[in-house]
Amino acid sequence: MATPWAAAGAAEQEGGERFAQQVSAEREPDPFRRGMLRIARATGTAEKAWPAEVLEELGAGPVSRADPPRRRASPR
């Protein structure tokens, strides 16, 4: 069974182009790879939620993804 990496490697050798395909855990036939993709998705979701949870816990109030990041004044 060919993997997406094998296809990418062949395309890179032929045309010199490098690309990445988005892989869906639900469509992955290999149960171990499917598990790793599910773990990566859960990890990414938790990493994105953590800063907002901590800021809210510290009293900064709820943070929306639409809020622009706040910059600290540079010490000059």
C-alpha positions as CSV (number, residue, x, y, z in Angstrom):
1,M,0.0,0.0,0.0
2,A,1.4,3.4,-1.0
3,T,1.5,6.1,1.6
4,P,0.9,9.8,1.1
5,W,4.7,10.3,1.8
6,A,5.6,7.9,-1.0
7,A,3.4,9.8,-3.4
8,A,4.9,13.1,-2.2
9,G,8.4,11.7,-2.6
10,A,7.8,10.6,-6.1
11,A,6.3,14.0,-7.1
12,E,9.2,15.7,-5.5
13,Q,11.7,13.6,-7.5
14,E,9.8,14.1,-10.8
15,G,9.0,17.8,-10.8
16,G,10.9,19.1,-7.8
17,E,7.6,20.2,-6.2
18,R,6.9,19.5,-2.6
19,F,3.4,19.3,-1.1
20,A,1.5,18.0,1.8
21,Q,-1.9,16.4,1.8
22,Q,-4.4,16.9,4.7
23,V,-5.2,13.5,6.1
24,S,-8.5,12.7,7.8
25,A,-8.3,10.3,10.8
26,E,-11.7,8.9,9.9
27,R,-10.6,7.9,6.4
28,E,-7.2,6.4,7.5
29,P,-7.3,2.6,7.1
30,D,-4.3,1.9,9.4
31,P,-5.6,1.8,13.0
32,F,-2.3,2.9,14.6
33,R,-1.9,5.9,12.3
34,R,-5.6,6.7,12.8
35,G,-5.0,6.7,16.5
36,M,-2.0,9.1,16.1
37,L,-4.1,11.5,14.0
38,R,-6.8,11.5,16.6
39,I,-4.3,12.2,19.4
40,A,-2.8,15.0,17.4
41,R,-6.2,16.6,16.8
42,A,-7.1,16.4,20.5
43,T,-3.7,17.8,21.5
44,G,-4.1,20.7,19.1
45,T,-7.6,21.5,20.4
46,A,-6.4,21.4,24.0
47,E,-3.4,23.6,23.2
48,K,-5.6,26.2,21.5
49,A,-8.1,26.3,24.4
50,W,-5.6,26.4,27.2
51,P,-4.5,30.1,27.0
52,A,-8.1,31.4,27.1
53,E,-8.9,29.1,30.1
54,V,-5.8,30.4,32.0
55,L,-6.6,34.0,31.2
56,E,-10.2,33.6,32.3
57,E,-9.0,31.9,35.5
58,L,-6.6,34.8,36.2
59,G,-9.4,37.3,35.9
60,A,-8.7,38.6,32.4
61,G,-12.3,37.8,31.4
62,P,-13.4,35.7,28.5
63,V,-11.3,35.9,25.5
64,S,-12.7,35.6,22.0
65,R,-10.7,34.4,19.0
66,A,-11.8,37.5,17.2
67,D,-10.0,39.7,19.8
68,P,-6.6,40.9,18.4
69,P,-3.6,39.9,20.4
70,R,-2.5,42.6,23.0
71,R,1.0,43.8,22.8
72,R,3.0,44.8,25.8
73,A,4.6,48.2,25.7
74,S,8.3,47.9,24.9
75,P,10.5,49.0,27.8
76,R,12.4,52.0,26.4
